[in-house]
């Protein structure tokens, strides 16, 4: 246990430096973590660190899904619901079928059941790597929304396919009608369980006297409760976490205080960062485990089969996205769609964001070593190797080339006619205007008699001046100069104020709590300044 803690600490340090390196060389950190993990897997010090499927499915998956659901836009999810559901369910099933038939005809000893098992394992793309690439590149918002929405649901459908294929292999029988009914039941009941558990935690947050710390701890308990309750009844734990997370996310401004929301976001960002870092470096560390049972004679054909399957997987997703485009154009004649003419660039980009991740590897590792009869599980080593290779090929090949593809396509954002900065300025103007109007109409007497309220009015008026549309009065360069000077002066003032507080804390007879409180307020002011000038 002591050695494991040291190993994990060292891995965390490696993760931090790799992420810093990835930022420096402008590569998505999941790709670099996997590549760094490959040689580390052969270092004696890190031997014994292996992906435990139950660790991924029970410890890692619920909080990562919950965090993704919490920050998912309900508006975007509903707008692109047809595309997202078709990608997350229909395309996953189509991909599983294609992989099943190709692997059955290609690999000696691969039955259709084993092929469907492999298809269920490698069919769901992983959105963490895609999102980390897309967020640093100028790309239409719709693609990020679709990729993230798809990732919330595709793990559920692929794991259900995996579960039924595994049961068919272990029992030796498969009833299509019964499996279809069970498939629907598992999905529907998973959603119902997630909403039911979400309602329980809604009531706890809403009507019990919780504090900020209690609220944050409850948000960590929530996804595990949703997942374990659903899995206990053999329903989809993934969809339980997603549906419950989406529900509670939509109610966050009702059930959580402003302090709980601010601190909770910061805590969850750190936790999700650490979990994702461990997940991707563990993929690289699994290489010795994956190849140890293949033997030297089985490695060459395994590589050949794996590369062919990887190519089939990439092509299948591309064909599926273009098929979805054709269907959208056709069906838009009869129903209203979000985009009746998506063009060819969008499907190409979505098709190229099909990187696979740790859920696939964890599913492969969860395959039992032996059947119920005691015989070895057929083709387990080959399935493991193919899964690992697919993850590496899609993550490295597609991940490294995705930024170049985006720049080559030069896609404008069809959903927004004005820039992100202009949208932000427009919203802030409306907020300031509302506040000023409210003060003048409702609190006119307080403005005349209360200096603090008057100061607040002057501050709002100053904010309106800051939000002035300088471009209408001068050049864009003038606007940039104004904003640059303002930020420079404000940062200098805040820095000097912080230094004064630290000096007062050493010399003056002032309570330390007051100094700490004022420092926190300066931090909030600095964060407000950063957010004010943040760009997408």
ChimeraX attribute file (.defattr): number of C-alpha atoms within 10 A of each C-alpha:
attribute: neighborCount
match mode: 1-to-1
recipient: residues
	/A:1	6
	/A:2	6
	/A:3	10
	/A:4	12
	/A:5	10
	/A:6	13
	/A:7	17
	/A:8	14
	/A:9	12
	/A:10	13
	/A:11	19
	/A:12	17
	/A:13	11
	/A:14	18
	/A:15	25
	/A:16	16
	/A:17	13
	/A:18	19
	/A:19	19
	/A:20	13
	/A:21	14
	/A:22	17
	/A:23	12
	/A:24	9
	/A:25	10
	/A:26	12
	/A:27	18
	/A:28	23
	/A:29	24
	/A:30	29
	/A:31	23
	/A:32	21
	/A:33	27
	/A:34	25
	/A:35	19
	/A:36	18
	/A:37	23
	/A:38	18
	/A:39	13
	/A:40	21
	/A:41	23
	/A:42	15
	/A:43	11
	/A:44	8
	/A:45	13
	/A:46	18
	/A:47	15
	/A:48	13
	/A:49	15
	/A:50	16
	/A:51	19
	/A:52	13
	/A:53	19
	/A:54	14
	/A:55	11
	/A:56	18
	/A:57	17
	/A:58	16
	/A:59	13
	/A:60	19
	/A:61	25
	/A:62	26
	/A:63	24
	/A:64	21
	/A:65	22
	/A:66	30
	/A:67	24
	/A:68	21
	/A:69	25
	/A:70	21
	/A:71	14
	/A:72	19
	/A:73	17
	/A:74	17
	/A:75	10
	/A:76	15
	/A:77	19
	/A:78	13
	/A:79	17
	/A:80	19
	/A:81	17
	/A:82	16
	/A:83	21
	/A:84	24
	/A:85	17
	/A:86	17
	/A:87	27
	/A:88	26
	/A:89	19
	/A:90	15
	/A:91	22
	/A:92	25
	/A:93	22
	/A:94	17
	/A:95	24
	/A:96	25
	/A:97	20
	/A:98	20
	/A:99	26
	/A:100	23
	/A:101	18
	/A:102	17
	/A:103	25
	/A:104	18
	/A:105	14
	/A:106	13
	/A:107	15
	/A:108	9
	/A:109	12
	/A:110	21
	/A:111	18
	/A:112	19
	/A:113	22
	/A:114	24
	/A:115	24
	/A:116	27
	/A:117	30
	/A:118	30
	/A:119	32
	/A:120	31
	/A:121	27
	/A:122	32
	/A:123	32
	/A:124	31
	/A:125	29
	/A:126	25
	/A:127	23
	/A:128	21
	/A:129	22
	/A:130	24
	/A:131	17
	/A:132	16
	/A:133	22
	/A:134	21
	/A:135	13
	/A:136	13
	/A:137	14
	/A:138	15
	/A:139	19
	/A:140	17
	/A:141	15
	/A:142	17
	/A:143	19
	/A:144	19
	/A:145	21
	/A:146	23
	/A:147	24
	/A:148	23
	/A:149	27
	/A:150	25
	/A:151	22
	/A:152	24
	/A:153	21
	/A:154	27
	/A:155	27
	/A:156	24
	/A:157	26
	/A:158	27
	/A:159	22
	/A:160	22
	/A:161	24
	/A:162	26
	/A:163	17
	/A:164	21
	/A:165	23
	/A:166	20
	/A:167	15
	/A:168	18
	/A:169	19
	/A:170	15
	/A:171	11
	/A:172	9
	/A:173	11
	/A:174	14
	/A:175	9
	/A:176	9
	/A:177	9
	/A:178	9
	/A:179	16
	/A:180	12
	/A:181	10
	/A:182	15
	/A:183	18
	/A:184	14
	/A:185	15
	/A:186	22
	/A:187	19
	/A:188	15
	/A:189	19
	/A:190	30
	/A:191	23
	/A:192	17
	/A:193	25
	/A:194	29
	/A:195	23
	/A:196	16
	/A:197	22
	/A:198	25
	/A:199	15
	/A:200	12
	/A:201	21
	/A:202	20
	/A:203	11
	/A:204	15
	/A:205	21
	/A:206	16
	/A:207	10
	/A:208	9
	/A:209	9
	/A:210	16
	/A:211	14
	/A:212	17
	/A:213	12
	/A:214	12
	/A:215	23
	/A:216	19
	/A:217	12
	/A:218	15
	/A:219	19
	/A:220	16
	/A:221	14
	/A:222	22
	/A:223	29
	/A:224	21
	/A:225	19
	/A:226	30
	/A:227	28
	/A:228	19
	/A:229	19
	/A:230	25
	/A:231	18
	/A:232	10
	/A:233	13
	/A:234	13
	/A:235	27
	/A:236	30
	/A:237	32
	/A:238	30
	/A:239	30
	/A:240	36
	/A:241	35
	/A:242	27
	/A:243	26
	/A:244	29
	/A:245	29
	/A:246	23
	/A:247	19
	/A:248	22
	/A:249	21
	/A:250	16
	/A:251	13
	/A:252	17
	/A:253	11
	/A:254	12
	/A:255	20
	/A:256	20
	/A:257	16
	/A:258	12
	/A:259	13
	/A:260	19
	/A:261	17
	/A:262	12
	/A:263	14
	/A:264	19
	/A:265	16
	/A:266	11
	/A:267	12
	/A:268	19
	/A:269	11
	/A:270	10
	/A:271	15
	/A:272	18
	/A:273	14
	/A:274	14
	/A:275	17
	/A:276	21
	/A:277	22
	/A:278	20
	/A:279	21
	/A:280	24
	/A:281	27
	/A:282	22
	/A:283	25
	/A:284	23
	/A:285	27
	/A:286	23
	/A:287	21
	/A:288	16
	/A:289	20
	/A:290	20
	/A:291	18
	/A:292	12
	/A:293	14
	/A:294	17
	/A:295	9
	/A:296	9
	/A:297	8
	/A:298	13
	/A:299	16
	/A:300	12
	/A:301	12
	/A:302	20
	/A:303	15
	/A:304	12
	/A:305	19
	/A:306	22
	/A:307	16
	/A:308	16
	/A:309	23
	/A:310	22
	/A:311	14
	/A:312	17
	/A:313	22
	/A:314	21
	/A:315	14
	/A:316	19
	/A:317	25
	/A:318	20
	/A:319	15
	/A:320	22
	/A:321	24
	/A:322	21
	/A:323	13
	/A:324	19
	/A:325	20
	/A:326	17
	/A:327	12
	/A:328	21
	/A:329	17
	/A:330	13
	/A:331	12
	/A:332	14
	/A:333	10
	/A:334	8
	/A:335	9
	/A:336	10
	/A:337	16
	/A:338	15
	/A:339	15
	/A:340	17
	/A:341	13
	/A:342	16
	/A:343	13
	/A:344	12
	/A:345	15
	/A:346	18
	/A:347	21
	/A:348	18
	/A:349	19
	/A:350	19
	/A:351	20
	/A:352	22
	/A:353	26
	/A:354	25
	/A:355	26
	/A:356	27
	/A:357	26
	/A:358	23
	/A:359	23
	/A:360	27
	/A:361	27
	/A:362	21
	/A:363	25
	/A:364	25
	/A:365	22
	/A:366	15
	/A:367	19
	/A:368	13
	/A:369	13
	/A:370	13
	/A:371	14
	/A:372	11
	/A:373	9
	/A:374	8
	/A:375	9
	/A:376	12
	/A:377	16
	/A:378	16
	/A:379	14
	/A:380	19
	/A:381	22
	/A:382	24
	/A:383	26
	/A:384	26
	/A:385	25
	/A:386	25
	/A:387	29
	/A:388	25
	/A:389	22
	/A:390	26
	/A:391	26
	/A:392	22
	/A:393	19
	/A:394	22
	/A:395	26
	/A:396	18
	/A:397	14
	/A:398	19
	/A:399	24
	/A:400	16
	/A:401	12
	/A:402	19
	/A:403	18
	/A:404	11
	/A:405	15
	/A:406	18
	/A:407	12
	/A:408	9
	/A:409	13
	/A:410	11
	/A:411	14
	/A:412	11
	/A:413	15
	/A:414	11
	/A:415	11
	/A:416	11
	/A:417	10
	/A:418	9
	/A:419	11
	/A:420	12
	/A:421	13
	/A:422	12
	/A:423	13
	/A:424	15
	/A:425	19
	/A:426	14
	/A:427	11
	/A:428	16
	/A:429	19
	/A:430	12
	/A:431	14
	/A:432	19
	/A:433	15
	/A:434	11
	/A:435	15
	/A:436	18
	/A:437	13
	/A:438	12
	/A:439	17
	/A:440	13
	/A:441	9
	/A:442	10
	/A:443	12
	/A:444	14
	/A:445	11
	/A:446	14
	/A:447	17
	/A:448	10
	/A:449	10
	/A:450	11
	/A:451	11
	/A:452	11
	/A:453	16
	/A:454	16
	/A:455	12
	/A:456	15
	/A:457	19
	/A:458	13
	/A:459	14
	/A:460	17
	/A:461	16
	/A:462	13
	/A:463	15
	/A:464	19
	/A:465	12
	/A:466	15
	/A:467	17
	/A:468	15
	/A:469	15
	/A:470	16
	/A:471	12
	/A:472	9
	/A:473	10
	/A:474	10
	/A:475	10
	/A:476	12
	/A:477	11
	/A:478	13
	/A:479	17
	/A:480	13
	/A:481	11
	/A:482	13
	/A:483	14
	/A:484	12
	/A:485	12
	/A:486	14
	/A:487	17
	/A:488	10
	/A:489	11
	/A:490	14
	/A:491	16
	/A:492	12
	/A:493	12
	/A:494	16
	/A:495	13
	/A:496	12
	/A:497	15
	/A:498	18
	/A:499	13
	/A:500	12
	/A:501	17
	/A:502	15
	/A:503	12
	/A:504	15
	/A:505	17
	/A:506	10
	/A:507	8
	/A:508	9
	/A:509	8
	/A:510	11
	/A:511	10
	/A:512	13
	/A:513	10
	/A:514	12
	/A:515	18
	/A:516	14
	/A:517	11
	/A:518	14
	/A:519	18
	/A:520	13
	/A:521	12
	/A:522	16
	/A:523	14
	/A:524	12
	/A:525	15
	/A:526	17
	/A:527	11
	/A:528	12
	/A:529	15
	/A:530	13
	/A:531	10
	/A:532	15
	/A:533	14
	/A:534	10
	/A:535	9
	/A:536	10
